[in-house]
């Protein structure tokens, strides 16, 4: 059976697809291809995972004025649809699994005239526009949280959870400390703004960097966005610190395979509340301070953070009220009671579905007609 996974643009959409690909391979389905954007994170991570990657033109669906709307809607989106049609005609998959986002929509739409069944996966608590469009003709809509998906026909909604990519499991605090020359006896905070970094978080932490490092060690994934210059700015502030404090600060633009060890080492995570970060923190039982990105579709990041905060697994700090003193005070208070931090992590873990990837894989086989429907009933 050949399956096409489509989606990307962000780490959340890409990670979910890679986790499902691993689950499909474990069930004997080795013929998996991926259709995604040329410039998204999937263009790097999918080939690294050993999957055939087919890039197409993609146009982002913005519901506000931006000059990029013109080339996206007039040229990139139609071109991507034509490219996806050609690829699907050639690949002839049994099913298309769409992980969401603008990168998934061309292949999901192209499946309709070709009669290829589609499964859509919604990772956030607020369905995005692309998934709401694709969900109109999808055979099934897999959702992460019970109670979400009211925008979709109820008979086609299945609660599967959001999978964790396998390479994030089994991390070691000791290995992270060895890799980054940190002290395992001292608290460690992982600061992340996602694959591109977050200017708001980077600058807020950097404004009180010495004070942070007097209280904890920091692994800081800052991105490498030339428009913000955050990496160079943080490097300058780090360089100005005394050597003893400087040794407690790890500054990296991106965390690669060692991410599993970083999560295992982190007593606390500070970051945005996109689907990928929230899902990883919940699966791995990490307490978090979330600073939602304002202006996302349906304010989905705030909804994600509120859901975990309501379960007692995180603290939400709105960006509009974020200050260096306020963030540092919140982190300091949480680190002062590490057993309570562990309990927060356990409450975050209660929101994760441990076998989410297997649930989605079973659903794919069932919709493709390659296994008995009992697999779907077992979800």
N, C-alpha and C positions, 0 to 999 in steps of 0.2 A: 504494500500500500504506500502510495506517495502522498505526503502531506506538505502543503505550503503554509508556512507561518508568515504573517505579514504584520508590520508595525515597527515602532521605534521612535526616533527623535529624542527620547528621554531614556534615562536608565531604568525607570519603572516599567515602561512598555517592553524594553529589551530584555530585562531580567526575567520577567514572567514567561516570555516566549522561550528563552533558553532553558528555563526550568522544565517547561512542558516538553521541549525537544529531548531533554535527558530522560524524562519519564517514558516518552514514546520509544526511545532507543532501548530502554530497559525491557520494554514489552516486545522487542523484536522488530520495530519499525525503524529501519535505518535510512529509508529514502525520504529525506526531509530537505526541503529547500526554503529559502527565506527571501521575501521581497521587501525591500525597505528603501529608505532615502539615501542619497549619496553622501550627505554631510552629517547624518546623525550618528549617535554613538554606536548604533547597530552595525554601521559599515566597518567598524574595527572589531567589535566584540563577537559578531557572528562568525566571521572566518576564523577567529582565534579558537572558537568552539568546534571547528571542523565541519561547519555546515556550508553548503553551497549558497552564496549570497548573490542576489540579483538586484542591483540598484536601479531605481527609476526616479523620474522627476516627481516632486511632490510640492503641493501648494498648501500652505497653512490656512485653515478656516478661521478668520478673525471676525468677531462680531463688533468691531470698532474700526474707525478709520485709521488706516495706515497705508502709506504709498505702496508698500509691498503687496497690498491686496490686488492691485492692478495686474502685475505680471503673474502673480500666483493664480488668479482666477482666469485670466485671459490665456495664459500660455502654459505654466507649469502643471496645473491640475489637469487640464485636458491632455497634455502630453503624457503625463503619468498614467492616465486612464488607458490611453492607446498602448503604451508600453506594457502595462499590466495585462491587457487583453492578449497581446502577442505572446507574453511569457506564459500565461495560463493555457493558451492553446497549445503551446509547445510542451509544457510540463505535464498537462492533463492530470492534475492531482485528484485524489478521491475526495479531498476536503480542503478548505482554506480556514485556518485559525487566525483570527484577527485580534491582536493584542491591544488595539486602541490607538488613538492619536491620529493626526493628519497623515502620517506615513502609511497607515493601514487602510485608509479609505479607498485609494484607487484599485487595489487588488480585490477588496471586498465588493466594490461596485462592479468590477469587471466579471466577477463570478456569476452575477445574475443572468446575463444573456447566455452564458455558457452552461448554465444548469449545474454549477458546482455548489454543493452545500457549504454554508458558512456558519462557523461558531464565533461569536464575539465574546471577548473577555473584558469585563469592566472592573478595573482594579481599585477605583476610588469610591468614596461614599456618595459622590455626586457624578452621575454619568456625564461624560463629555459630549460635545456636539457630534464629533465623528462617530462615536458609538451609537448615539441616538439615531443617526441616519442609517448606519449599517444594521442596527438592531431591527429595523422595520422589515427586513427580508431575511434575517438570520434564522437558521433552524433552531438554535439555542443561544441564550445569552447567559453566560456564566458570570456570576457576581461574587464579590468578595465578602460582603457583609449582609447578614439577614436584614430585611427591611429596606434595602436599596433596590433599585431597578423598577420603581413604580412607573417610570416612563415607558417601560417595555410591556408587551403582552404577558400577563402572569403565567400563562400556560407554557411559555417558552423560557422562563427564567429558572435557572438552577443555581443554588448556592454551593459554590465549590471552594471558596477562599482564594487567596492569592499565593501562589507557590514561591518558595525560596529556592534560588538556584543552588544546586548541590555543593558548589565549590565554596560556599560560605559556611558550611557546617564543619565542625571539628577543629575550630581554631584553638590556639594556645596563647594564654597571657604571657607565659614564659618566652615563647618564640617571638612575640611582638616586642617584648622588652629587649631580647637579644638583637633583633633586627634594628631597633631604633635606639639602642643604648639607654634604656630607661630603667628605673628602679621598680621592680614588681611590688615592693612593699608600699610604695607611694600611690595615691589616687591618680588615675589617668582619665582625661576627658578627650573624647573624639569630637572635634569640631568639623562639620562638613556643610558645604553649600550645594552639594550635588556635583555633577560632572563639570559644570562650567564655573562652579563657585558662586558665592553670594556676596555682593559688595556690602550689603547692610550688615551681615554677620561678620564678615572679614574685618570691616572697619571698626565695628563695635568691640570685638575682641581685641583688635590691635590697639585701640585707644587706651586699654588698661592692661596691656600685655604683661608688664612686670608684676602687677598685682595678681593676675591669673597664675603666673608661674611661681609665686610665693606660696600659693595654696594647692597647686596641683601640677602634674605634667600634662602637656597638651600635644596631641597628634592633630595637626591642622591641615586638612585638605582644602586648599584655597582656590582651586581652579587656575587657569592661566589665560584670562581674558585680557587681551591687549587694550580693550576700550576702557577698562576700569583701572588697570595697572596695579591690582591688589597684590599680586605675588611680589612684585618688586618693592612695593610700599611696606609689606609685612617683613620682607627680607631685610630692609634697612632698619626697621624698628628692632628686629631680632638681633641684628649685628651690633646695635648700640647697647645691648644688655650686658651685664657682667657675665663672665664665662659660666659661672655656676647656674645662673638662670637660663642662659642660652642653651645649655645642655638639656634643659627640661622641655624644650620646644622643638617639635619635629614639624617642619614646614614642607609640604609636598603639594604639587599641583593636582595630582591624581593618585589614587590608591589602586594598585593592580591586584595581583593574586594574593598579596599579603593582607587583603581586606578581612579575610576570615579571622586572622590573628588580631587585627586591630579591634574588631568587634568583641572578640573574646577578652581582650585586655581592658576595654573601656568600662569604667564604672558608670559613666554617664555620657550620653550623646547629645550634642547641641547642633541643631540643623533645621533645614526647611522640613515641611511635612508633606512632601510629594509622596505618591503611592509607593515608590521604591524604597525610600528611606523609612517610612512608617512600617512597611511590610517587613523589612529586614530587622528593624528594632523589635517588633512584636515576635517574630519567629525566634529570634535569638535571645529574647528576654532582657533587652536593654532598656533601662529607664532613660527618658529623654526630656530635653527642653526644646520645644518646637516653636519656631518663628515662621509662621505661614507666609508664603509669597503672596502679596496683595494682587488682586486683579486677575487671578486665575479663573478659568471658566466655572461659573457657579460658586466661586470662592471655595473650590474643592479642598484646597490645602487647609483652610480653617476648619472645614467640616471633618477632615481626617484627624486633625489634631484634637478637636473637641471630643471625638469618639474615643480616642485613647485616654484623654484627660478624664473623661467621665468614668472610665474603668479604673482610674487610679494609677495609670501607667506612665503618665507624662504631665508636664506643665506647659501650658500655652502662653506665649508672650507675643502680643500683637506687634508688628513692626512699627506701627504708628506711635507706640509708646516706648519703643526699645531705647534704652540708654546703656552706656558702658557700666555705670554704677548699678543699674537695675539688673542687668544680665549677670554681672559678677556676683551680686548679692544673692540671686536665686541659686546660682551654681554653688556658691559657698555654703548656703544653708542645706542644700541637698547632700553635698559631700560630707557634711558634719555628722551624718548618720548613715554610714554605709550599709548596715543591716536593713534600714528602711529603703535604701536604694535598691537592694536586692529584692525586697518585697514589691516595689514598684515594677521592677523588671518582670517578676512573676505575673503580676496583673496584666502587664502588656502582652505577655505570652498567651494569656487566656483568650485573646482576640484572634490568634492565628489558628489556621486549620493546618495541622501538621502534614496531612496527606493531600494537600490541595493539588499538587502536580499530578498525582495518580488519579484523583477525581476527574481532572480535566482530560487526561489521557483516556480514561475509560469512556468519557463522554464523546471524545473524538472517534473512537472505534465504534461506538454505538450508532452515532449519527451517520458515519460512513458505511454502516451496514456490514462491518467486518467482524463483529463479535455479537453474541446474544444480548438482547436488551436488558438482561439481568445485571449486566455491568452498570447500566445507568441506574437501575433500581437500587443498587448497592451504595450509591452516592449518598 
